[in-house]
Amino acid sequence: MKNLDNINYLLNIIDEKFLYEIVNNDDISFVERAKDAKLKRIKLRGFNNCVPINQDKFTLSPKGKLFKINGYNKTCDGVFFSIIDDKPIILVFDVKSSRNNESDHILKMKSGNNFVNYIKSTLNIFWGKDFSDFKCYFCIFYPEISPKRGTSLEVDISTDPNNPSYIAVENDAVISARKILGLRRNF
């Protein structure tokens, strides 16, 4: 019950301009706006009790750069706080046109992890909300090179931002949260 209360609390205090729209109670569509993107649209399904943050609209980067290193201010496409089958999870993901440039993908996952830690810490310090039960997962969606019927997800989802899972999907794929997280295999 505490985890659901935390989700509802976060949903009520975050500005909705930073959230993806949830359709039909648990569908979240992601549309890539870049003209050269090979993967234009996917739909994530089954993320009920979810706070679907569009990290591209929110950055932790101050106006003046505090650090002299590059990469800490990169953003990923989504950070979803959710409860799936009574399991509190956070999904950090990015949608890419290929698996090329994996070092950039890792920077984005690290930045997403930093964003998650910032939110969790802020909620704990200022409002006493404990998100320590939430397990964080990292993945990159990229276009399937030779499309088959449907999208096959047989991956072990990563909990390490330095080694995100790569999931090949088709344009307009509908991807189940339970499949992404491997819930059929009791993670």
Contacts in CASP RR format, 6 or more apart in sequence:
PFRMAT RR
TARGET T0000
AUTHOR 0000-0000-0000
METHOD contacts of the structure
MODEL  1
MKNLDNINYLLNIIDEKFLYEIVNNDDISFVERAKDAKLKRIKLRGFNNC
VPINQDKFTLSPKGKLFKINGYNKTCDGVFFSIIDDKPIILVFDVKSSRN
NESDHILKMKSGNNFVNYIKSTLNIFWGKDFSDFKCYFCIFYPEISPKRG
TSLEVDISTDPNNPSYIAVENDAVISARKILGLRRNF
2 130 0 8 1.000
2 133 0 8 1.000
3 83 0 8 1.000
3 88 0 8 1.000
3 133 0 8 1.000
3 134 0 8 1.000
4 49 0 8 1.000
4 83 0 8 1.000
6 88 0 8 1.000
6 123 0 8 1.000
6 129 0 8 1.000
6 130 0 8 1.000
6 131 0 8 1.000
7 49 0 8 1.000
7 50 0 8 1.000
7 51 0 8 1.000
7 81 0 8 1.000
7 82 0 8 1.000
7 83 0 8 1.000
7 88 0 8 1.000
9 123 0 8 1.000
9 127 0 8 1.000
9 129 0 8 1.000
10 51 0 8 1.000
10 81 0 8 1.000
10 119 0 8 1.000
10 123 0 8 1.000
10 129 0 8 1.000
11 51 0 8 1.000
13 127 0 8 1.000
14 51 0 8 1.000
14 53 0 8 1.000
17 57 0 8 1.000
18 53 0 8 1.000
18 54 0 8 1.000
18 57 0 8 1.000
18 58 0 8 1.000
19 51 0 8 1.000
19 52 0 8 1.000
19 53 0 8 1.000
19 54 0 8 1.000
20 28 0 8 1.000
20 29 0 8 1.000
20 30 0 8 1.000
20 52 0 8 1.000
20 53 0 8 1.000
20 54 0 8 1.000
20 78 0 8 1.000
21 28 0 8 1.000
21 29 0 8 1.000
22 28 0 8 1.000
22 47 0 8 1.000
22 50 0 8 1.000
22 52 0 8 1.000
23 29 0 8 1.000
25 48 0 8 1.000
26 45 0 8 1.000
26 46 0 8 1.000
26 47 0 8 1.000
26 48 0 8 1.000
26 50 0 8 1.000
27 43 0 8 1.000
27 44 0 8 1.000
27 45 0 8 1.000
27 46 0 8 1.000
27 174 0 8 1.000
28 43 0 8 1.000
28 44 0 8 1.000
28 45 0 8 1.000
28 47 0 8 1.000
28 50 0 8 1.000
28 52 0 8 1.000
28 80 0 8 1.000
29 41 0 8 1.000
29 42 0 8 1.000
29 43 0 8 1.000
29 44 0 8 1.000
30 41 0 8 1.000
30 42 0 8 1.000
30 43 0 8 1.000
30 44 0 8 1.000
30 77 0 8 1.000
30 78 0 8 1.000
30 95 0 8 1.000
31 40 0 8 1.000
31 41 0 8 1.000
32 39 0 8 1.000
32 40 0 8 1.000
32 41 0 8 1.000
32 95 0 8 1.000
36 97 0 8 1.000
37 95 0 8 1.000
37 97 0 8 1.000
38 97 0 8 1.000
38 98 0 8 1.000
38 143 0 8 1.000
39 95 0 8 1.000
39 96 0 8 1.000
39 97 0 8 1.000
39 141 0 8 1.000
39 142 0 8 1.000
39 143 0 8 1.000
39 169 0 8 1.000
39 171 0 8 1.000
40 171 0 8 1.000
40 172 0 8 1.000
41 171 0 8 1.000
41 172 0 8 1.000
42 95 0 8 1.000
42 141 0 8 1.000
42 169 0 8 1.000
42 171 0 8 1.000
42 172 0 8 1.000
42 173 0 8 1.000
42 174 0 8 1.000
42 175 0 8 1.000
43 172 0 8 1.000
43 173 0 8 1.000
43 174 0 8 1.000
43 175 0 8 1.000
44 80 0 8 1.000
44 175 0 8 1.000
44 177 0 8 1.000
44 180 0 8 1.000
45 174 0 8 1.000
45 175 0 8 1.000
45 176 0 8 1.000
45 177 0 8 1.000
46 84 0 8 1.000
46 176 0 8 1.000
46 177 0 8 1.000
46 178 0 8 1.000
47 80 0 8 1.000
47 82 0 8 1.000
47 84 0 8 1.000
47 91 0 8 1.000
47 177 0 8 1.000
48 82 0 8 1.000
48 83 0 8 1.000
48 84 0 8 1.000
49 82 0 8 1.000
49 83 0 8 1.000
50 80 0 8 1.000
50 81 0 8 1.000
50 82 0 8 1.000
50 83 0 8 1.000
51 80 0 8 1.000
51 81 0 8 1.000
51 82 0 8 1.000
52 78 0 8 1.000
52 80 0 8 1.000
52 82 0 8 1.000
53 78 0 8 1.000
53 79 0 8 1.000
53 80 0 8 1.000
53 81 0 8 1.000
54 77 0 8 1.000
54 78 0 8 1.000
55 75 0 8 1.000
55 76 0 8 1.000
55 77 0 8 1.000
55 78 0 8 1.000
55 79 0 8 1.000
55 111 0 8 1.000
55 112 0 8 1.000
55 115 0 8 1.000
56 75 0 8 1.000
56 76 0 8 1.000
56 77 0 8 1.000
56 78 0 8 1.000
58 75 0 8 1.000
58 115 0 8 1.000
59 73 0 8 1.000
59 75 0 8 1.000
60 73 0 8 1.000
60 111 0 8 1.000
60 114 0 8 1.000
60 115 0 8 1.000
60 118 0 8 1.000
61 72 0 8 1.000
61 73 0 8 1.000
65 73 0 8 1.000
71 107 0 8 1.000
71 110 0 8 1.000
71 111 0 8 1.000
72 110 0 8 1.000
72 111 0 8 1.000
72 114 0 8 1.000
73 111 0 8 1.000
74 104 0 8 1.000
74 107 0 8 1.000
74 108 0 8 1.000
74 111 0 8 1.000
75 108 0 8 1.000
75 111 0 8 1.000
75 112 0 8 1.000
75 115 0 8 1.000
76 92 0 8 1.000
76 93 0 8 1.000
76 94 0 8 1.000
76 108 0 8 1.000
76 109 0 8 1.000
76 111 0 8 1.000
76 112 0 8 1.000
77 93 0 8 1.000
77 94 0 8 1.000
77 95 0 8 1.000
78 91 0 8 1.000
78 92 0 8 1.000
78 93 0 8 1.000
78 94 0 8 1.000
79 90 0 8 1.000
79 91 0 8 1.000
79 92 0 8 1.000
79 112 0 8 1.000
79 115 0 8 1.000
79 116 0 8 1.000
79 119 0 8 1.000
80 89 0 8 1.000
80 90 0 8 1.000
80 91 0 8 1.000
80 93 0 8 1.000
81 89 0 8 1.000
81 90 0 8 1.000
81 119 0 8 1.000
81 131 0 8 1.000
81 134 0 8 1.000
82 88 0 8 1.000
82 89 0 8 1.000
82 90 0 8 1.000
82 91 0 8 1.000
82 177 0 8 1.000
83 89 0 8 1.000
84 177 0 8 1.000
84 178 0 8 1.000
84 181 0 8 1.000
84 183 0 8 1.000
85 178 0 8 1.000
85 183 0 8 1.000
87 135 0 8 1.000
87 181 0 8 1.000
87 183 0 8 1.000
87 187 0 8 1.000
88 131 0 8 1.000
88 133 0 8 1.000
88 134 0 8 1.000
88 135 0 8 1.000
89 134 0 8 1.000
89 135 0 8 1.000
89 136 0 8 1.000
89 137 0 8 1.000
89 181 0 8 1.000
90 116 0 8 1.000
90 134 0 8 1.000
90 135 0 8 1.000
90 136 0 8 1.000
90 137 0 8 1.000
91 137 0 8 1.000
91 139 0 8 1.000
91 177 0 8 1.000
91 180 0 8 1.000
91 181 0 8 1.000
92 109 0 8 1.000
92 112 0 8 1.000
92 113 0 8 1.000
92 115 0 8 1.000
92 116 0 8 1.000
92 136 0 8 1.000
92 137 0 8 1.000
92 138 0 8 1.000
92 139 0 8 1.000
92 161 0 8 1.000
93 138 0 8 1.000
93 139 0 8 1.000
93 140 0 8 1.000
93 141 0 8 1.000
94 105 0 8 1.000
94 108 0 8 1.000
94 109 0 8 1.000
94 140 0 8 1.000
94 141 0 8 1.000
95 140 0 8 1.000
95 141 0 8 1.000
95 142 0 8 1.000
96 105 0 8 1.000
96 140 0 8 1.000
96 141 0 8 1.000
96 142 0 8 1.000
97 142 0 8 1.000
97 143 0 8 1.000
98 142 0 8 1.000
98 143 0 8 1.000
99 140 0 8 1.000
99 142 0 8 1.000
99 166 0 8 1.000
105 140 0 8 1.000
105 164 0 8 1.000
106 161 0 8 1.000
106 162 0 8 1.000
106 163 0 8 1.000
106 164 0 8 1.000
109 138 0 8 1.000
109 140 0 8 1.000
109 161 0 8 1.000
109 162 0 8 1.000
109 164 0 8 1.000
110 161 0 8 1.000
110 162 0 8 1.000
112 161 0 8 1.000
113 136 0 8 1.000
113 138 0 8 1.000
113 161 0 8 1.000
116 136 0 8 1.000
119 131 0 8 1.000
120 131 0 8 1.000
120 132 0 8 1.000
120 134 0 8 1.000
123 129 0 8 1.000
123 131 0 8 1.000
124 130 0 8 1.000
124 131 0 8 1.000
135 159 0 8 1.000
136 159 0 8 1.000
137 157 0 8 1.000
137 158 0 8 1.000
137 159 0 8 1.000
137 165 0 8 1.000
137 180 0 8 1.000
137 181 0 8 1.000
138 157 0 8 1.000
138 158 0 8 1.000
138 159 0 8 1.000
138 160 0 8 1.000
138 161 0 8 1.000
138 163 0 8 1.000
138 164 0 8 1.000
138 165 0 8 1.000
139 155 0 8 1.000
139 157 0 8 1.000
139 158 0 8 1.000
139 164 0 8 1.000
139 165 0 8 1.000
139 166 0 8 1.000
139 167 0 8 1.000
139 180 0 8 1.000
140 164 0 8 1.000
140 165 0 8 1.000
140 166 0 8 1.000
140 167 0 8 1.000
141 167 0 8 1.000
141 169 0 8 1.000
141 175 0 8 1.000
142 166 0 8 1.000
142 167 0 8 1.000
142 168 0 8 1.000
142 169 0 8 1.000
143 168 0 8 1.000
143 169 0 8 1.000
143 170 0 8 1.000
143 171 0 8 1.000
144 151 0 8 1.000
144 168 0 8 1.000
144 169 0 8 1.000
144 170 0 8 1.000
145 168 0 8 1.000
147 170 0 8 1.000
150 170 0 8 1.000
150 173 0 8 1.000
151 168 0 8 1.000
151 169 0 8 1.000
151 170 0 8 1.000
151 173 0 8 1.000
151 174 0 8 1.000
151 175 0 8 1.000
153 167 0 8 1.000
153 175 0 8 1.000
153 176 0 8 1.000
153 179 0 8 1.000
153 180 0 8 1.000
153 182 0 8 1.000
155 165 0 8 1.000
155 166 0 8 1.000
155 167 0 8 1.000
156 165 0 8 1.000
157 165 0 8 1.000
157 180 0 8 1.000
157 181 0 8 1.000
157 182 0 8 1.000
157 187 0 8 1.000
158 164 0 8 1.000
158 165 0 8 1.000
167 175 0 8 1.000
167 180 0 8 1.000
169 175 0 8 1.000
178 184 0 8 1.000
181 187 0 8 1.000
END
